Amino acid sequence: MDGTPPKAAAPLDLNRSAVSRYIQLATLFRHRIQQGVWKTGSQIPTVDELAAECGVARATIRQALDQLHQEGLIERFRAKGTFVRQPPQEQLWCSVETDWSGLLRSREGANIEILADEPRRDGALIPDSIGTPAPFYRHLRRRHWRDGQAFLLADVYLDERLSPKVTPEDLRSKTALKLVAGIPGVKITEAKQVLTIGAADVETAAALNVPLNAPVAIVHRAAVDETGTLVLMAHGVYRGDLVKLEVKLK
């Protein structure tokens, strides 16, 4: 099993923008490196595999990878493949902190659609986060809707050992951290939330029905139990025009 994310609910539509296809794909692949889907030092899928996934010619994939190579993000080795060299340099000017209740709070009225449900995801393959990875995770891709409009695309990784304690109704109604917060016997001792501002890649644009490069809010959430195990990790992309960040100052 490699680091390739699950298929999007809608196929990649590279004709929805005047931006060249290879630039759209370079943005998509760059986001995979930023999000840790393609980890530093890991081998990425082959040109043939990426061409099949994205529905484009191999030459277009090569152009996109050339862009990442010029940026120093990937490195190619003859007869071995292409590897992630380093993530894009992070330019962090400020951060926002909140409390546990803020992490759990969500507005009522949202419907959650399950786009993919993959059992036994190897813990070594999920994006890096806090705590010690569990042996396996249940990987869910979910899309959140309100008033007929999709506003959030999220990948959720739940410790496989906790999966039997989560009902199908929980998966369709609870936000990521609420999935573990309500499980009897699970004590969360550490949690974090990181929010960054970015632009929609072609995959996100198709899933949330927004223009390519539209502003989005990218939120990474993680929770660790009393044994130090990362029991939940979630990576969500929100439509930028539907997000309000509210923080209580103490």
C-alpha positions in Angstrom: 0.0 0.0 0.0 1.5 3.4 -1.0 0.8 7.0 0.0 -1.7 7.6 -2.8 -4.8 9.3 -1.4 -8.3 7.8 -2.1 -10.0 8.8 -5.3 -12.0 12.0 -5.1 -15.8 11.9 -5.3 -15.6 13.6 -8.7 -12.9 12.9 -11.3 -10.2 15.5 -11.8 -11.5 18.1 -14.2 -8.4 19.8 -15.6 -10.5 21.8 -18.1 -12.3 23.8 -15.4 -9.6 26.5 -15.5 -7.5 28.3 -18.1 -4.4 27.3 -16.1 -2.2 24.8 -17.8 -2.9 21.2 -16.8 0.7 20.6 -15.7 0.6 23.6 -13.4 -2.7 22.4 -11.9 -1.1 19.0 -11.2 2.0 20.5 -9.9 -0.1 22.4 -7.3 -1.9 19.1 -6.4 1.3 17.2 -6.0 2.9 20.1 -4.0 -0.1 20.0 -1.6 0.4 16.2 -1.1 4.0 16.9 0.0 2.8 19.8 2.3 0.1 17.6 3.9 2.5 14.7 4.5 0.7 12.4 2.1 4.0 12.1 0.3 6.5 12.0 3.1 10.0 13.3 3.0 12.3 10.5 1.8 9.4 8.4 0.5 9.0 7.2 -3.1 6.1 8.8 -5.0 3.9 6.9 -7.5 5.3 6.3 -10.9 4.6 8.5 -13.9 2.3 5.8 -15.3 0.4 5.5 -12.0 -0.1 9.2 -11.8 -1.1 9.5 -15.4 -3.8 6.8 -14.9 -5.0 8.4 -11.6 -5.3 11.9 -13.1 -6.4 10.9 -16.6 -3.7 12.8 -18.5 -0.8 12.0 -20.7 2.5 10.9 -19.2 4.2 14.0 -20.7 1.9 16.2 -18.7 2.8 14.4 -15.5 6.5 14.8 -16.3 6.0 18.5 -16.8 4.3 18.8 -13.4 7.1 16.8 -11.7 9.7 18.9 -13.5 8.2 21.9 -11.7 8.6 20.2 -8.3 12.1 19.1 -9.2 13.1 22.7 -10.0 11.7 23.8 -6.6 13.9 21.2 -4.9 10.9 19.2 -3.6 11.6 15.9 -5.3 14.7 14.1 -6.5 14.9 11.5 -9.3 17.2 8.5 -9.4 17.6 6.4 -12.6 16.2 2.9 -12.3 15.0 3.7 -8.7 12.2 6.2 -9.0 11.3 9.7 -7.7 11.6 10.6 -4.0 10.4 13.5 -1.9 13.4 15.5 -1.0 11.9 18.0 1.4 8.5 19.8 2.1 8.0 23.4 0.9 9.6 25.9 3.2 7.1 27.0 5.8 6.8 30.7 6.3 4.8 31.0 9.5 4.2 34.6 10.7 1.6 33.9 13.4 -0.4 31.1 15.0 -3.7 30.9 16.8 -4.3 28.7 19.9 -7.6 27.7 21.4 -8.8 25.3 24.1 -10.2 21.8 24.0 -13.9 23.0 23.9 -13.0 25.1 20.9 -11.5 22.1 19.1 -14.8 20.2 19.6 -17.2 23.0 18.8 -19.1 22.8 15.5 -22.3 24.4 14.2 -25.5 22.4 13.9 -27.2 21.4 10.7 -24.3 19.8 8.8 -24.6 16.6 6.9 -21.6 14.3 6.5 -21.1 12.2 3.3 -18.7 9.2 3.4 -16.7 9.2 0.2 -14.3 6.5 1.0 -13.8 4.0 3.9 -10.5 2.1 4.0 -9.7 -0.3 6.8 -6.3 -1.3 8.1 -4.3 1.6 6.8 -0.7 1.0 7.9 0.2 3.5 10.7 3.6 4.1 9.1 2.0 5.5 6.0 -0.3 8.2 7.5 1.0 11.8 7.6 3.3 12.6 10.5 1.7 14.1 13.6 2.0 14.0 17.4 2.2 10.9 19.5 3.1 7.4 18.5 1.3 6.0 15.5 -1.1 3.0 16.1 -0.4 -0.1 14.1 -3.4 0.4 11.8 -6.0 3.1 11.1 -9.4 3.2 9.6 -9.1 5.9 6.9 -12.2 7.8 6.0 -12.7 10.6 3.4 -15.7 12.7 4.3 -17.4 15.6 2.7 -19.5 18.0 4.9 -22.6 19.7 3.5 -24.9 22.4 4.8 -27.9 23.8 3.0 -27.0 21.8 -0.1 -23.5 23.2 -0.3 -20.3 21.3 0.3 -18.0 23.2 2.6 -15.4 20.7 3.9 -13.4 17.9 2.5 -11.6 15.8 5.2 -9.4 12.8 5.6 -9.9 11.1 9.0 -7.5 8.5 10.5 -9.0 6.6 13.4 -7.1 4.0 15.5 -8.4 0.7 14.1 -8.8 -0.7 17.6 -11.4 2.0 18.4 -13.3 1.5 15.1 -15.8 -1.1 16.6 -16.9 1.5 19.2 -17.9 4.1 16.5 -21.3 3.6 14.9 -22.2 4.4 11.3 -24.4 7.2 12.7 -21.4 8.7 14.5 -19.5 8.8 11.2 -22.3 10.7 9.6 -22.9 13.2 12.3 -19.8 13.8 14.4 -16.8 16.0 13.8 -13.4 14.3 13.8 -12.4 14.9 17.4 -15.9 14.2 18.7 -15.5 10.7 17.3 -12.9 9.9 20.0 -14.0 12.3 22.7 -17.2 10.3 23.2 -15.8 6.8 23.3 -16.0 5.3 26.8 -12.6 4.4 28.3 -10.7 6.7 26.0 -8.9 9.6 27.7 -7.4 12.3 25.5 -4.3 13.7 27.1 -3.0 15.8 24.3 -4.6 17.5 21.3 -3.6 20.1 18.8 -5.1 22.1 15.9 -3.2 23.9 13.2 -4.8 26.2 10.7 -3.2 27.5 7.6 -4.5 29.4 4.6 -4.0 28.0 1.1 -5.5 27.7 -2.4 -7.7 24.9 -3.8 -5.9 22.4 -5.9 -7.8 20.6 -8.7 -8.9 17.8 -6.5 -10.3 20.1 -3.8 -11.9 22.4 -6.4 -13.8 19.5 -7.9 -15.0 18.2 -4.5 -16.1 21.5 -3.1 -17.3 23.1 -6.4 -15.0 26.1 -6.2 -12.6 27.6 -8.7 -9.1 26.3 -8.9 -6.8 28.3 -6.6 -9.8 29.7 -4.6 -8.8 30.5 -1.0 -9.2 27.6 1.5 -8.6 27.1 5.2 -6.5 23.9 5.9 -7.0 22.5 9.4 -4.9 19.7 10.9 -6.3 18.1 14.1 -4.8 15.3 16.2 -5.5 13.6 19.5 -3.3 11.4 21.7 -4.6 9.1 24.5 -3.0 8.4 27.9 -0.7 5.7 26.4 0.8 8.3 24.0 -0.9 6.8 21.0 -2.2 9.0 18.2 -5.8 7.8 18.2 -7.1 10.3 15.7 -5.6 12.5 13.0 -7.8 14.6 10.7 -6.8 16.8 7.8 -9.6 19.1 6.6 -9.9 21.6 3.7 -12.7 24.2 4.2 -14.0 26.6 1.6 -12.5 29.9 2.4 -15.6 31.9 1.7 -17.6 29.9 4.3 -15.1 29.9 7.2 -15.1 32.3 10.2 -12.3 32.0 12.8 -13.5 33.0 16.2 -11.1 32.9 19.2 -11.8 33.9 22.8 -9.1 36.0 24.2 -8.2 35.2 27.9 
